[in-house]
Amino acid sequence: MAKIPTKPWGGRFSEPTDKFVERFSASVDYDHRLYAYDILGSTAHAEMLSKIGVLTDSECLAITDGLDKIREEIENGDFQWSIILEDVHMNIEARLIELVGEPGKKLHTGRSRNDQIATDLRLWTRDQIDQITAQQTVILRHLLVTAERHARTIMPGFTHLQVAQPITFGHHLLAWFEMLHRDRERFRECRHRVNVSPLGSAALAGTGFPIDREYTAEKLGFEGLARNSLDAVSDRDFAIEFAAVASMTLLHLSRWCEELVSWNSPAFDFIELPDSFCTGSSIMPQKKNPDIPELVRGKTGRVFGNLSSLLVLMKGQPLAYNRDNQEDKEALFDTADTLRDCLFAMGEIVAAMSPKVENMRALAEKGFATATDLADYLVRKAVPFRDAHTIVGRVVAHALENELSLHEIEVSQLQQFSDAIEADVLDCLTLEGSIAARKHLGGTAPEAVMAAIQNAKESL
């Protein structure tokens, strides 16, 4: 490869850039991953310049062929990246000029690195969103398959991490489904705002050349055009929104992980996690640790930090572009990488975890989970709810004292607490009876769960 040229902007300067400044200001070590999007944007820009007569057909062909060659070199590991050339844009441009000569020098006509990087980042973020929503869809389908299989599997529902009321495992998984489904919708809405072309805004004021922004937007698959050049080159709202939606998604995954860690513990023993997604202890040979859910839970904080970093980065910037914005990429890249890894891990775990049905039911039976059903029964017998609440509290105290479950108490004993109680009370004290009564939309009854699963399948 030929000697790397001097900086394209060096004409105004009489001294070489300080070595520290070169290292401190270079971004190519991380923004080189934008190369495919930079080449894509440059190709569209070159074709537009040819369309309006700034480039001849032969010059345009030389440029696009040169860009294809550069892509090949990068993908084969033959491209020489240099911090002297600062970033992905100038590295590619310098190599293009080496390859094609004078036509390569014309490519930057009507364009600035300001609108170039904004275009690259939007293309990259759009692609990340498409990958992420595809991963989310896979997990959502896994959840529906398992929820359908366990629409009648009884487990305790918790409040304050104490047994509250019986639910089905399928119903619980559908709660996870709703969380992730909303997250997927947020990403799809975010994609709409990401998918706007800033190309043609140049440095900040647009350009005096008769460019065709609609042409390049269509070539790059953008839905529309940024309507203000100042905003277009300085806006990073789309990156912040992406990080915010990623943070919300990981917040939900972290809550799932907290439950998986608890359910996997001997205290609950509700599930078996796949060996391939657990690790052992360096000192305790018996251990099977749920490290992957714990790591997902931990990495959530890291992505929250990236969101905070992006917000602080932008909060004090005047219009238009400022070099501060170079610092947006590492936080944005790390957010996407971390989220994709976490989604992959959770997809594998959700698909492979095995619920321990008997243990789930056993804990539901121990925790007086049907106490609310007994109160509701009394209300249906014309007992005011607050009185019914007090009566059932006394029944629970009696059960605790005698080490009984509610359904094990004789009807005659229950009648000592209220003369409104009749023989039919036993129907509401079973776990199945409690669950079956909640057959409304959003309820935990098997028929409601199956209806929700059908609606969820249609929504996907």
N, C-alpha and C positions, 0 to 999 in steps of 0.2 A: 504493500500500500504506500502511496506517495506521502511525502511529508505533510503533516497537518498544517493548514493555513492559519494565518493570524485571525484574530477576532473580526467578524464582519463589521462591528461598530467602531473599530479602532482608529478610523481616520481622523477624528477630532482630538485624539490623545497624543501627548508627546512623551509619556513615560509608559513602560510596560506595567501591567497589573501586578501588584504585590502578590507573592506566592501565597501568603496567608489569605488575602482577599479572594484569590482564585479558589482556594479550598473552601473558604467560608461561604462563598456565594454560589458555588456549583451545586446543581441539583441532579446532575446526570446519573449519579449513583442510584437514585431511586426513580426518577421520572423516565428513565430509559424504557420502563415497562409500558410506556404509552406509545412506543414506536409504531405499532400497527395502526393506531388511530391517527397518529401524526401523518403517516404515509397516506392513509385513506383521505384525510382532509386535504393534503397537498395535491393528491391526484385530482380530486374534485375541483380544487382551486385552479390547477393548471388547465383543466378542460374548459373551465369557465373563461379563463384568460384567452384561450384559443377562440372560444365562441365570440368574444367581443373584439377580437382582432389584435390583442396585445401580444399574443404568441402566434407564430405560424403553425400550421399543422405539423410540420416536421419538427419544430422546436417542442411542441407539446408531446409528440410521440417520443422524442429523445428523453424528455423529463419523466414521463410515465414509465418508460422502459427502465430508466435509471432508478426510479423509486422501487420498481419491482426487484431490480438487482440488489438494492440495499436491503429490502425485506429478506431476500434470500440469504444474504450475508449474515444478517442478524440472527435469523433462525438457525443457521448452520454454525453459529459461534465464531464467524470469521470477521466480524465487524469490530473495529478498534474504537472504543469509547474514550473520550478525553475530557478531563475536567477543564482544560484550557478553553474548550468550546462551551463550557457552562452547562448546557442542557440538551435534551433530546432533539430539540428543533435545530439548533446550530450544528450539532454533530451530523445530523442527516443532511442538512443543507450543504455543509462543507464536503461531505463525501459525494453528494450529487454533482457538485461543481467539478470535483476531480474526475468523475465518470463522464460527464456530458459537456463540460466546458461552459461556454457563454450562455447557452439556454438555461443552465442551472442558476445563473446569476439573476435571471429574470423572474424566477418563480415567486419571489417575495413581493412582486409588484401588487400594490393595493391591499397589502396584508401586513399585520404586525404580529410579533410574538404574543401580544396581549389577546387578540381575538383568536390566534392560533391555539394557545393553551386552553382558552375557554372552550373552544370547539373540541379539542382532544379530550378534555376532562368530561364534557357532556357525553361524548360518544362512549368513553370508557364507563362512565356511571350508568348509562343506559344499558350497556352490555351486562354489567354486574347485576342490575335489577332483574334482567331477563333470566340470568343464571339463578339468582336467589329465589325468584318466584317459582321457577321450575322445581327447585329443591323443596320449597314449601309445599307445593302441590303433591310431591311424592310422600311427604310426611302426613299430610292431610288424608291421603288415600290409605296409608297404613293405619291411621287412627280409626277410620271408618270401618276397615276390615276387622280390626280387633274389637271395636265397640259393638259391631253386629254379632260377633261371636260371643260376646259377654253381655248381651242386652238383659239377661236374667241373672247374671252373677251378682250376688248380694255382697255388699261391703258397707262398712260404716262411713257416713259422711261426718266431717269434723267441723267444729268451730272452736277456736282457741286451742286447737290440737286435742280436743276432747271429743269423745263420741257424742254426736248430736242426733242424727236421724239416719235410718237406713236408706241407702241409695243403691243403684246398680253400678258395677264397674264400667259398663258401657256408657252410662250417663256421665260418669266422671271423665272419661276420655273425650266425650263430646264437649265438655267444658274446655279441655285443652284445644279441641278442634276450633271452637269459636274464637279463642284467643289468637291462634295462628292464622285463622281465616281473615280476621280483621287486619292482622299485620300484612298479609298478602295484598289485601285491598289498599292498604296505605301505600305499599310499594308501587302498586299499579297507578295510583293517583300521583305519586311522586314522579313516576316515569313520564307522565304527561307534561309536567313542568320542567323536567330535565330535557325533554326532547324538543328543544327550541334552538335554532341556529344563531350563534353570535357572529359567524363568519361574515366578513365584510364591514365589521365595525372598525377594523384597523386598530390604531393605537387608542383612540378614544372618540374621535370626531367623524368617523367614516373615512371615505376616500374620494378623491376627485376623479378617479377613473369610473367609467360607465359600467360598473360591475353588475352582475345578475345574481342577486342573493337568492332568489327563488330557485334558480338552476342548481346552485351548490347545495341548498337545503334539500331539494328533492334527491339529488345524487347521494346524499349522506343519510337519507331516511328520516330527516327531521320533519316534525308535524307543522312547524311554523317558524317565524323569524322573530328574533329579539327586536323589540320596537324602538329601543333607544341605545345608541352606541355607547354612551357613557356607562349606562347600567350594564350593558352586555359584557364589557370587558372587565368590570369590577365586581360583578355579581358572583357570590358563592353561596347564595341561598340554597341552590339545588344540592350542594355538597352538605350543607348543614341539615337540610331536610332529610337527605339520605341517611346521615348519621343519627338523626333523631328517630327515624323509623327503625333503623337497625337497633338502636338502644331499646326501643319499645319491644321489638321482637326478642331481644336477648333478655329483657326483663321477664317476659313470659317464659322463655326457655329456662331461665334460672329458677322460676317458681316450680316448673315441672321437675327440675333437677333436685330441688329441696325435697319434693315428695318422693322421688325415686330413691334418694339416699335414705330417707326415713323408712320407706316401705321395704328397702333391702336389708334393713337392720334386723337383728334378732328380736328386738322389742316388738316390731310389727310383723316381719316375715311374710309380707304380702306378695312379693315378686321374687323371681330369680332372674338376675341379669346375665347376659351371655358372657362366658369366660373370656372371649376375645375382646371384650370391651371393659374388662376389669384388670386390676394388677394385684400383686402380692406385696408382702412385707419383707424387708431385708432381714428381719430378726424373728418375726413370728410366723412360722410356716403354715399355720392354719388359716391365715387371713386371706380374704378375697375382698378387695377394697373397690368401692364404686368411684374410682378416681376420675373417670371420664365425665360423669355428671358433676362431680366436684369441680373439675377444671372448667366446664362450661359455666358453672355458677361463678367461678373466679374471674373468667375472662369477660364476664358481663361488666364488671367494674372498669376494666380496661377500655371497653368501647364507650362507656359513659364518660370516661376521661377524654376520649377523642372528641366526643361531641362538645364537651366543655372547652377543649382546646380550640376548636373551630369557631365557637361563639366568641371567645375572647379575642381570637385572631382578627375577627372582622369588626368588633364593636367600636374601635376608634379610628377606622380608616375613612379619610375623605375620598370623594370621587376624583380621579377615576382609578386606574390600576396603581397599586403600590407593591413594592417588592415583598412586603409581608406575605403576600398571597402565595409565594413560593412554599411557605410552610403549611399550606393546606393539604399537600399530597400525601405525606407520610401518615397523617391521621386518617385521611380518607381511604388510602390503600389498606392500612391495617384494619380499619373497621370492616371493609368488605371481606378481606381475607379471613378475619376472625369469625365473622358471621357465617361465611360459607362453610368453614370447618365445623363450627358448632352445629349447624343444620345437618351436615352430613352425619356427625356423631349421633345426634338425636334421632335421625331417621333410622339408623342402624339399630339403635337401642329400642325404639318404639316397635320396630318390626320383629325384634327377636326376644323381647322380655316375656317371661312366662308368669302369669298370675297364679297365686296359690289360693284357689277358690275356698278351700275349707278353712284356712286361716282367716281370710277376710270375713267369712260368715261368723266364725267363732267370736271375733272381737265385736262384731255388730250385736251379737246376742248378749255380750257381757256388759254393755254400756248403757242399758235402759234406753235404747235408741227409739223405742216406740212410746215413750212417755208422752210426747206431744200428741200422738194418735189417741191416747187415752183421754187427754184433755179435750181434744176435738170431739171425741165420742160423748163426753159429758155435755159439751156445748150443744150438740145435736139433741140431747135429752133435756134441753131448756135450762141448763145450769150456766149462769154467767161465766164468761171466760176467766175472770180473775179468781172467782171461787173455784172453778175447775182446776186452775193452776195450783192453788193451795192444796186442794184434795190430792192431786197427783203427786205433789211434793211429799205429802205424808205417806202415800203409797210407796214411793221410792225409798223413803227412810225405813219403812217396814221391810222392804225387800233387802236393803243393805244389812239390816240387823239380822235377818234370817237367811242371808246368803242365797237369795232367790232371784231369778229373772222375772220380769213382769208377767210373762206368759205362764210361768210356773205357779203363780198365786191362784189359789182356788177362787171361784166366783163368789162363794159364800164369804171368804175373807175380804174380797174387794168390796162387797156390799156393806161391810162394816164402816167403810169410809164414805159411802154415799148411797142413799137408797135409790138413786137414779140408775144405778148399775144393774144390768140384767144379764141373762145368759149369753146374749149375742156379743158381749164385750170381748170375748176371746178372739173374735174375728179380726179385731183391730190391733190386737197385741202381738200377732205374729209378724215376722219380718215381711213375709210375702203379702200379708194383708195391708201393711203400712205402705209398701211400695205400689201395690196395685191401685190404691186409692188416688195416687198422684198421676192421673192419666191425662191431665190437661197439657196444652202446648208448653213445652219447656220443663215438664215434670219428669220424674224418674221412673215411672211405670214402664215396663217393657214395651207396651204398645206405643207409648209416647216416644220412647227411645228409637224404636224402629221407624216411626214416622219422621223423626228428626234426621235419622240417617238417610232416608230417602230424599228428603229436602236438601241435605248436605251434598249428596251425590249430584243432584241436579245443579247445585250452585257451582260445582267444580267443572 
